[in-house]
Amino acid sequence: MTLISRIMGFVRDMIIAIVFGAGAGVDAFLVAFKIPNTMRVLFAEGAFSQAFVPILSDYQVNQSVANIRLFVNRTLGNLLLVLLPLIVIMMLIAPLLIMVFAPGFYQDISSERYGLAVSMLHWTAGYLPCIAVVALLSAVLNVQGSYGFPASSPIWLNVSLIVAAIWSQWQGSLSTIVLAQGVFVAGLIQLCFLWLRLYWDHWVIVPHIHWSDPGVKQVLKLMGPVFLGASVMQLNELIDMLFASFLPPGSVTWLYYTERLVGFPLGIFGVTLATVTLPHLSRGYIQQSWQSFHSILHWAMQMIWIIAIPSTIVLCLLGKPLLVMLFHRGAFTLQDVQMVYNSLLALSVGLPAFMLVKMLSTAFYAQQDVMTPVRIAIVSVAVNAVLNAVLVRPFAHAGLALATSLSAYLQAGWLWYRLKSKTEYQPMDSARRFGWFIVLAGLIMIVLVWANLPSMTTWCAQTPWSQIRFIFIILGLGGLSYGTIAYSMGYRWRDLQGPW
């Protein structure tokens, strides 16, 4: 379902690029959507979920069904009590928020980006309470072993934005405000979608306000440090956006499409692995089953390298053909393609680090240790800010992407060192053989892709179907080479299956 959602996300981005291009209107929408999206990560899918899931897993092991449902209802009531006033405040101070988060928009008063972003924020702010409830409902389903429905709910956001963009073109207005309205509608649909799924399972979730509930207190206790950690990571992205707002119009959009391409493997595999393993790691920690904890973590780390290395190779070598195939039509020019590719190269090299940070942080959260990732993240953000200031002048928006990659490797390496010290985790005996497999398979894939790389003149002259066929052939050959090397080194399909 995550794969389908990501594919729909690409279709959404293709349509938005065709209809609106990479100008001031899309820049304004991305900033207006980024602000509530940041708050979503802070209050919902990030800090809340990572504090809520371990406690809910504990309840599932040690409490009755009635107590579990009461705990969920009270948690939801308290969450909404915090969020609803926050939304009202966001709407009232929308001009100030845009001025703070994208000062370059306000400074360039001749551009339309500032006024558009303020208007759009009034719509996108309403997305936050909806998606916060979606995060809670998703966590409940995940702990029960249901992953398909929660993973499919983002599809509705993509569908809503696709409809909004097509509607705008059909009306002839080409106003990007309709995209902000589509975000708000998508939040309502996602909420109803998951609520009805739980209702079908005889879970009637109704918010109750009860601050003294012991489970709620424990969630709040854990949520504070996790909130700080999530704030640090979001601050990283906001600093990038702040620097980008001073660059020429289109820079925010170029970085957005870069993040979307790198986010495809990261979202399908990195985030999904962390989501699936968190309940199992939490259960292993609660039951003090360290053998189970380490075997799950070892498997997840191997899966990350198996996916991250070929994904990085494909994005670096086939990045420009992919961008032409996906976005080069309508208002999205070859100049836009080149600008996105510049930052794509810089961000792609950080993909293994992004996946490792997500997984290693999850291992700490499963142990209800949230302060260690927070401290490391604070240093990482400081390093990223310094690198931004150094690299943005010579490399423009691509320098911001490179700074993000470099700081992520620092963060991943530090998390790995601390996890080994804390849990006495040691890679299994097969780690050395696995490392040689990754290196050999990666080198063969580089040679294979490089040898078949088309020139841009030839590529642009091909039909879309020819381009799609070529990409799938190359990906198939790359996968076949990976599988052949793996089989020759003794790996079998059962080695990829989880240890639970």
N, C-alpha and C positions, 0 to 999 in steps of 0.2 A: 504493500500500500504506500510505503514511503517512496518507492521507485515511481509509482504512478503519479504521486503528488509532485515529485520533482520534475517529471516529464511535463505535467500540466503547467508547472511553474515556468518551464522553458517556452511552452506555447504562449503563456501569458506575456512573458518578456518579449517574445518575437512580435506579438501583435502590438504591444505598447511601442516597441521600437519602430515598427512599420507605420503606425498611426501618428505617433508624436515625435519620433526621432530622438535626439539627445540634446535638447535645448533647455531653455529656462523653465518651461512648464514642468518637465519631468524632474529637473533638479529640485524644484519647489515641492513636488509631490513626495519625492524620496526623503526630503528633510522632514516634512510634515508627518510622514508615516514613521520615520525613524524615532521620533520623540516618544509617542505612545508605545512603539515597539520596544524601546529601551525600558520603559516603565513595566512593560509586560514581562521582560526578562527579570527585572528586579523583584516584582511583586508576585509573579505567577510562575511561569515555566522554569525559571532559574532558581532563585532563592527559595520560593515556596515549595516547589516540587522536591528539591534536594533535601529540604528539612522535613517535609511531610511524608515522603515515601518510606524512609527508615522507621519512623514512628508507626505508620500504618502497617508496615510489615511486622513490627513487634506486636501490635494489637491482634493481627491475624493469627499469630502463633499462640498468644497468651490470653486473649479476651473472647467473650461471646459475640455472636453476630449482632445482638441488640446493642452492645456497647460500642462495637465498631461503627454502626450506623449513626449512633448518637454522636460519637466523636467526629465523624465526617460532617454531619449537619452543623455542629457547633463551629467547626473550623471554617466552613463556608460562610456562616453568618458573620463571624469576626473579620474574615477577609473582606467581605463586601462593605462592612462598616468602615473600614479604613479606605477602601478604594473609591467609593461613590463621592465623598467630599473632595477627594483628590482630583477627580475628573472635573468637577465644577470649578475648582481653582485653576486647573490647566486651561479651561476655556476662557476664563476671565483674564488671565495673564498671557494669552497666546502671543500677542506682539512682543512681549518681553522674552518669552521662551525662544522665539525664532531669532531675536536679536542676540541671545546668549549662545545658542547652539550653532547658528550660522551667521556670525557677525559680518562675514563678507557680503551676504545678501543685503544687509542693512546699509553697509558702507557704500555699495554700488546702488544708490537710490534710483538711478536712471533705469535700472533693470526691473523687470516685473516679478522677479523671483520672490522678493520679500512680501509683497502684498498677497501673492498667490499662496505662499506657504502659510501665512496667518489664516487666510480663509479656509484652507484645507485642514488645518489643525483643529478647527471647530468640529469637523466631521470625524477625523481619525481618532480624536480623544475618546469617543464613545466606544471604540474597539476594545479598550483596555479592560473594563469590567466584564465584558462578554468573554474575552479570552482568558481572564483569570479564572472564571468558573469552568471553562473548558479544561484548563490545566488541572484543576482539582478532579473533575470527572475522569480525565485521562489517567491520572494517578491511581484512582480507585480501580479502574478497569485493568491497568497494568499489574497491580499487585494481585489481582484475581487471575492473572495469566492471560488476559485478553489484550492483544496488541494491535490487531487489525483495525478496529474501529477508531481508536485514538489516532493511529498513524494516518488514517484516511481523512480525518477532519480538515487538514489544511487544503485538501482538494477544493473545498467550497470557497476558500479565499481566492484561489486561482480562477475558478469558474466565474465568480462574481466580478473580478477585475477584467476578465476577458469580455464578459457581457457589457461591462461599463465602457470599455474602449471601443467595441464594435458599435454600441449605441451612440457614442459620441460622434463617430465617423458617419453613421447613418443619418444623424441629425444635422451634420455639417458644421457643428460648433467647434469641434476639435479642442474643447476646453478640458484640461487635465483635472479640474475640480470633480468631474464625474468619477475619477479614480478614487478620490478620497471618500466619496459617497459609497462607492462599491466596497471599500474596506469596512465601513460601519455595517452595511448589510451582511457582509460575510461573517462578522462576529456574531450576529444574531442567529444566522443559519447554523454555524458550528455549535453554538450553545444548545440549540434545540435538537440537533442531530445526536449529540452524546447523551443529553438528558433523556431523550426517548429510548436510547439504547439501554440505559440503566433501568428505566421504567419497565421495559420489556422483561428485564431480569428481576422484577419486583423490588427494585430499589427506588423508593420515592424520596429524593433528596430535597429537603426544605431547609433553608437557612435558619439557624437558631443562634442568638447572641448569648454567649456564656463564657466570660473571660476566665473564670476560676476552674474550668475543666482541666484536670491534670494533663491530659494528652495535648490540649491546646497550648497549655503553658510550656510543655516540652518542645512543641513545634516552634513556638515563639523564641524559646531559648536558643534553639539551633538556628533559627531563621536569621537572628541578628548577625552573627558572623558570616553566614552564607550570603546574606543581603549585602554585607560589606564586600565580600568577594565578587559577587555579581556586579556590584556597583563599580568595582575596579575594572572589571573586564569591559563593561559598557562604557566606562570613561575612556578606555582605549579607543573604541570605535568613534566616540564623540570627538575625541581629540583629532582623529583622522578627518572627520567631517568638518571640524572647525578649520583645519589647514586647507582642506579642499575648497571651502567656501570662498577663499581669497584667490583661488586659481580661476582661469577663464571659464565662462559658461560651458557646461557639458562635462566638467571634471568630476562632479559628484556622480553623474550618470555613468561615466566610464568606469569609475571605481565600483559602482553598483553592479554592472554587468560582469566585471571581473570577479566580484564576490559570489555572484550567482553561479558562475562556471565552477569555481573552486568549491563552492558549497554543495554542488551536486554529489560528488563522492563523499564529502564530509557529512552531509545530511543523511545520505542513504546508509552509510556504513559506520562512520565515526559516532554520530549522535545515536543511531539505532543500537549499536553495540553497547554504548553507555546506558541507554534506556533499558535494554533487555537484561544486562548483567547487574544493574543496581539492586533489584530485589533479591537476586541470588547471593550477591556479595554481602548484603545486609543480613540475610538469613544465616550465612556462614559465620559472620561475626557474632550475631546474637547467640548462636549455638556453640560458639568457640570451636568451630570446625575449621582449623587453619589449613588443613590439607585441601579441603574443598575450596576455601577462599583462594589459595595460591594456584590451584589447578584452573579455576575459572579465570583468574587474572592472566595466567600464562597463555591460555587459549585466546583470550581477547587481544592480548598484545601481538600474538602471531597473526591473527586475522587482520589487525590494523596494518602491519607491514605488507601482508599479501595484497591488500587493496591499495595502500598509499603509494607504493613504488610504481606500479604500472599506471595508476591514475596521474601521477606527477609527470611521467614520461609522455603520456598522451596529451596532457594539457600544454606542456612545453613545446613539443614537436608538432602537434596537430592543432595548436591553439588558433592560429590564424585561419586555416581552412574551416575549422568549426565555427568561428565567428562569422565568416562570410556566409556559410551555409545557413546559420541560424538567424542572423540579423541584417545582412546586407541587402536590403530592399526598402522601397518606400523612402521615408525620410532619414534612414540610417545610412550614412555615406561610407566610402572606403577610408576616409580620414578618421571617422569614428571607429572603424574596425582596427586601424593601426594604433590608435590611442588606447583602446581596450587591451589590445595584445601586449603593448608595452607594460602595462600594470599586471597583466595576467602572468607573464613570465616571472615577475618579481614575487607574486603571491603564491604561485604554484609550487615553488621550491619549499614553501613552508607547510605544505599540506600534511606531510608525515607528523610534523610537530603539532599542528592543530588537532589532529586525531589523538595523538599521545596525551596532550594536555587534557582533553575531554575524558579519556579513559582513566588516566592516573588520578585526576581530581575525583572522579566517581569512586575510586578505591578508598580515598580518604573519607568521602561523605558516607560511604557504607559503614565505616567505623565510627560515625558521628564525630569525626574530627574535621571541623570546618576551618579552623584557624590556620593550619599549615598551608593549605592552598591559597588562603587570603593573603598571608604575608608574602608568599612567593609572587602572587599576582600583582601586588602593590609595586614590588621592585620591577617586575616586567613592564608595567605601565610607565613607570618613570623612565626606563630605558627606551621604550617605544617613543615617548615624547621627545627625548633628546635626539634620537635617530631621525624622527620626523623633521625636526628643525635643521639637522645637518643635511639630509638627503633631498628635501623638497626643492631646494634651489637648483641643484644640478639635474634632477630627474623628474621634477614636477610631481604629478599624481602617482607616477610609477615609484617614486621615492617613498611615498607613504606606504605603498604596498610592500616594498622591500623592508622597511622598518618593522612592519607587522610580522613578517616572516622571521627576521632575525631575533626579535624579542620573544617569539613563540618557542624557538629552539632553546633559548636560555631558560624559559619557564619549564619546558618539558624535561630538560636535563636536571634541573633542580628538584622537580617533583619526583623524578625517578630515584635520585640519590636519597631523598628523605624517606620515600616509601621503603627502600631497601633497609634503611636504618631502623625504621619504626616496626616493620613486620618481619624483619629478617628474611625477606623474600629473596630467593635465589633462582635464577633461570634454570630450567630443567636441563637434563643431560643432552637433550636433542637441540639445544639452542645454537650450538656451534654449527651443526649440520644445516640447521634452518637458515643461519646467516649466509652460508655459502650458496645455498639455493637462491636466496633473494638477490644476491650480487650477480650470480651467473644468469638467472632468468632476466634480470633487469638489463644487463648488457646486451643480451641477445635481442631483447625487445627494442632497445635503442637502435641497433643496427638494422633490424627489420623495418621499423617505421621510417628511419632516415633514408633508407634505400628506395622507398616507395613514395617519398614526399613529392607532391606535384608542385610545379611553379604556379605563382599567383595568376599569371596570365592564362595558363591552361585551366586552372581551377575556376576562375570567374566565368570562363566561356562555357563551362559545363552546365547542364540542366540540373535543377534541384534533385531530381531522382537519381541522376548519375552521381552527384555528390554524396547523397545518402548511401547509395550502394557501395561507393568506395570506402566511406568511413566504416561501414559495417564489415566490409572485407578485411580492412586493416585491423579492426578490433578483434575480429574472429581469428586472424592469423596470430595476433599478439596473445590472445587467450590460449590458442592451440600450442604456441611455443612455451607458454608458462606451464600448461598442463603436462606437456611432454617432458620438460625438465623436472617437474615435480615427480612424475611417475618414475622417471629413470633414477631418481634419488631415493626411491622407496616410499614416497608419500601416497596415500590412498584417500578416497573420498571420506572415509570414516574419521580421518585425522582433522577434517574441517568441522566436524560436528561438535557441539558444545558438550562439556563434561557432566551435564546434569541429566 
